[in-house]
Amino acid sequence: MSSEALYTSFSKICSVELTKAYSTSFYVGIRMFSKPLRQPICAIYGFVRLADEIVDTFHEKDKRSLLNQFRLDTISAIEQKISMNPILHSFQETVNAYQIPFDLIDAFLKSMEMDLEQNIYNSEEFEKYVYGSAEVVGLMCLHVFTNGNKSEYLRLEMYAKSLGSAFQKINFLRDLRSDYVERGRVYFPGLNINPMTLESKLEIEAEIKKEFDHALIGIKQLPKSVRLGVYVAYTYYLNLFKKIKSAEPSIILSKRFRVNNFHKCVLLFRSWFNIQLRFL
């Protein structure tokens, strides 16, 4: 193995280990993909995680400067097909191999920039943020799943967007308290969370359910190489959604809902069972 190939191999390992360290649930879902697709999805996750960490973690640093440099480093990595940041090197490999268009990457970075200055979102800003922070991540993954088959990508594009949007809105509900108390953010347009009314909660939940139902149609049409992994993530978030739906609005501001490890294992088995018996 050449020194360059060794560095690329090391970079890919870094993206896998970062995914494993930051999100056990997501990593388990990735393990359900066929082996050649696991590392490229970890590369996408690694890129997204680094940007998210800049925005939400390094409070004592100049976040805007860090994010601007991260943007420049990302562009350079993709264009030069190399980066001394192993996570970005792994990411550029995936971007170039699967021809992920830069407009998806740009939309994601712009949503991260919005988090640096935006606290209250109107409807237009909310749609732009959800698209950039979540839907495009699903679309990047879809480029990997469809492996250059443009007609397949276009056929599944809207379902991937619905799934990404539903996941993000559940994250917003789950993190409502921390976003509001720690960061002063309210993502849902016009939402008064002090107190949050049952009517507002039901309206948001109806929108999420509609997106979940639409996304499931697309999951059923995914290649077998990735269907189980995506369905595992779907069932995990669906279970989280059910927990949130059953709670009173006041409870959402007092606790962060989770799915325990035992229940995650049960969901994984049920997902596998449904796939094997062709219920999905």
C-alpha positions in Angstrom: 0.0 0.0 0.0 1.4 3.4 -1.0 1.7 6.2 1.6 -1.2 8.1 0.0 -3.4 5.0 0.1 -2.5 4.4 3.7 -3.5 8.0 4.6 -6.8 7.6 2.8 -7.4 4.3 4.6 -6.6 5.9 7.9 -9.0 8.8 7.1 -11.8 6.4 6.4 -11.3 4.7 9.7 -11.4 8.1 11.4 -14.9 8.8 10.0 -16.1 5.4 11.1 -14.7 5.9 14.6 -16.2 9.4 14.9 -19.6 8.0 13.9 -19.3 5.2 16.5 -18.3 7.7 19.2 -20.9 10.3 18.6 -24.0 8.2 17.7 -24.3 4.6 18.7 -27.8 4.4 17.3 -26.8 5.8 13.9 -23.8 3.6 13.7 -25.9 0.5 14.4 -28.2 1.5 11.5 -25.2 1.9 9.2 -24.0 -1.6 10.2 -27.2 -2.8 8.5 -26.1 -1.5 5.1 -24.1 -3.7 2.7 -20.4 -3.4 3.6 -19.2 -1.2 0.7 -21.8 1.5 1.7 -21.0 1.8 5.4 -17.9 3.9 5.3 -19.3 6.5 2.7 -22.3 7.1 5.0 -19.9 7.5 8.0 -18.0 10.0 5.9 -21.1 12.1 5.4 -22.0 11.8 9.1 -18.4 12.9 10.1 -18.6 16.0 7.9 -22.0 17.0 9.3 -20.9 16.3 12.9 -17.8 18.5 12.6 -19.9 21.5 11.4 -22.5 20.9 14.1 -19.9 20.8 16.8 -18.5 24.2 15.7 -22.0 25.7 16.0 -23.2 24.0 19.2 -20.1 23.1 21.3 -17.2 25.6 21.1 -18.8 28.5 23.0 -15.6 30.1 24.0 -14.2 30.2 20.5 -14.9 32.4 17.5 -17.5 30.1 15.9 -18.0 32.2 12.8 -14.3 32.2 12.0 -14.2 28.4 12.6 -17.2 27.8 10.4 -15.8 30.1 7.6 -12.5 28.2 7.7 -14.4 24.9 7.7 -16.2 26.0 4.6 -13.0 26.9 2.8 -11.3 23.7 3.9 -14.3 21.7 2.6 -14.2 23.4 -0.8 -10.4 22.9 -1.0 -10.7 19.2 -0.1 -13.3 18.5 -2.7 -11.5 20.5 -5.5 -8.0 19.2 -4.6 -9.1 15.7 -3.7 -7.1 15.8 -0.5 -7.2 17.3 3.0 -5.0 17.1 6.0 -8.1 16.9 8.1 -8.9 13.1 8.0 -12.6 13.6 8.3 -12.7 16.0 5.4 -10.4 13.8 3.4 -12.8 10.9 3.9 -15.7 13.2 3.0 -14.2 14.4 -0.3 -13.6 10.8 -1.3 -17.3 10.1 -0.9 -18.4 13.4 -2.6 -16.2 12.8 -5.6 -16.9 9.1 -5.9 -20.7 9.5 -5.8 -20.8 12.9 -7.5 -22.6 14.6 -4.7 -23.4 18.1 -6.0 -21.9 21.0 -4.1 -25.3 22.8 -3.8 -26.3 20.2 -1.2 -23.2 20.8 0.8 -23.6 24.6 0.5 -27.2 24.4 1.7 -26.0 22.5 4.7 -23.3 24.9 5.6 -25.7 27.9 5.2 -28.1 26.3 7.7 -25.2 26.0 10.1 -24.5 29.7 9.6 -28.1 30.5 10.4 -27.6 28.9 13.8 -24.9 31.5 14.5 -27.2 34.5 14.2 -30.8 33.2 14.1 -32.9 32.6 17.2 -36.5 33.0 16.2 -37.5 31.5 12.8 -40.4 32.6 10.5 -42.0 30.1 8.1 -39.6 30.8 5.2 -36.5 30.7 7.4 -37.7 27.5 9.0 -38.2 25.8 5.7 -34.8 26.9 4.5 -33.2 25.7 7.8 -34.9 22.3 7.7 -33.9 21.8 4.1 -30.3 22.7 4.7 -29.8 21.0 8.1 -31.6 17.8 7.4 -33.2 17.2 4.0 -29.9 17.7 2.1 -28.1 15.2 4.5 -30.7 12.6 3.4 -30.1 13.6 -0.2 -26.3 13.2 0.1 -26.9 9.7 1.5 -29.4 9.0 -1.3 -26.6 9.7 -3.9 -24.6 6.9 -2.2 -27.6 4.6 -2.0 -28.4 4.9 -5.7 -24.7 4.9 -6.8 -25.0 7.2 -9.7 -28.4 6.0 -11.0 -30.0 9.4 -11.7 -33.5 8.1 -12.5 -33.5 6.1 -9.2 -32.3 9.2 -7.3 -35.0 11.4 -8.8 -37.7 8.8 -8.1 -36.7 8.6 -4.4 -35.7 12.3 -3.8 -39.0 13.6 -2.3 -39.2 10.6 0.1 -35.7 11.2 1.4 -36.6 14.9 2.0 -39.7 13.9 3.9 -37.7 11.5 6.1 -35.0 14.1 6.8 -37.6 16.7 7.7 -39.5 14.4 10.0 -36.3 13.4 11.8 -35.2 17.0 12.3 -38.6 18.1 13.6 -38.6 15.3 16.1 -35.1 16.5 17.2 -36.5 20.0 17.6 -39.3 18.7 19.9 -36.9 16.4 21.8 -34.4 19.3 22.3 -37.0 22.0 22.8 -35.9 22.8 26.3 -32.1 22.9 25.7 -32.5 24.9 22.5 -34.6 27.5 24.3 -32.9 27.7 27.7 -29.3 27.2 26.6 -29.2 28.8 23.2 -32.3 31.0 23.0 -33.6 29.2 19.9 -37.2 28.6 18.9 -37.2 26.8 15.5 -41.0 26.2 15.0 -42.5 29.4 13.5 -44.9 31.3 15.9 -44.5 28.7 18.6 -44.9 30.1 22.1 -43.3 27.5 24.4 -43.9 29.4 27.7 -46.3 27.7 27.9 -46.6 25.4 24.9 -50.3 24.7 24.1 -51.8 21.4 23.2 -53.1 22.8 20.0 -49.6 23.9 18.9 -48.2 20.5 19.8 -50.9 18.6 17.9 -50.4 20.8 14.8 -46.6 20.0 14.8 -47.2 16.3 15.3 -49.8 16.1 12.5 -47.2 17.6 10.1 -44.5 15.1 11.3 -46.9 12.1 10.9 -47.7 13.2 7.3 -44.0 13.2 6.5 -43.4 9.9 8.2 -46.1 8.3 6.2 -44.8 9.7 3.0 -41.2 8.7 3.8 -42.2 5.0 4.5 -43.4 4.7 0.9 -39.9 5.6 -0.3 -38.2 3.3 2.3 -40.1 0.4 0.8 -38.5 1.2 -2.6 -34.9 1.5 -1.5 -32.3 -1.0 -2.7 -32.1 -4.0 -0.4 -28.5 -3.1 0.3 -29.7 -0.2 2.5 -33.4 -0.7 3.2 -33.0 -2.4 6.6 -30.6 0.3 7.9 -32.9 3.1 6.9 -35.9 1.3 8.3 -34.1 0.8 11.6 -33.5 4.6 11.8 -37.2 5.2 10.9 -38.5 2.8 13.6 -36.2 4.4 16.2 -37.4 7.9 15.4 -41.0 6.7 15.1 -40.8 5.2 18.6 -39.3 8.5 19.9 -42.1 10.3 18.2 -44.7 8.1 20.0 -43.1 8.9 23.4 -43.3 12.7 22.6 -46.9 12.4 21.3 -48.1 10.7 24.6 -46.6 13.5 26.8 -48.3 16.6 27.9 -46.9 19.9 26.4 -45.4 20.9 29.8 -43.5 17.7 30.0 -41.6 18.4 26.8 -40.0 21.4 28.4 -38.9 19.4 31.5 -37.3 16.3 30.1 -35.4 15.0 27.0 -37.0 11.9 25.6 -34.8 8.9 24.8 -35.2 5.3 23.7 -33.2 3.0 26.0 -30.7 0.5 24.7 -32.9 -2.6 25.4 -35.8 -1.0 23.4 -33.3 -0.2 20.6 -32.4 -3.9 20.4 -36.1 -4.8 20.2 -36.7 -2.3 17.5 -33.7 -3.7 15.5 -35.0 -7.2 15.8 -38.5 -6.2 14.7 -37.1 -4.2 11.8 -35.1 -7.3 10.6 -38.2 -9.5 11.1 -40.4 -7.2 9.0 -37.8 -7.1 6.2 -37.2 -10.9 6.2 -41.0 -11.7 6.1 -41.4 -9.0 3.4 -43.7 -6.9 5.4 -41.6 -4.0 4.1 
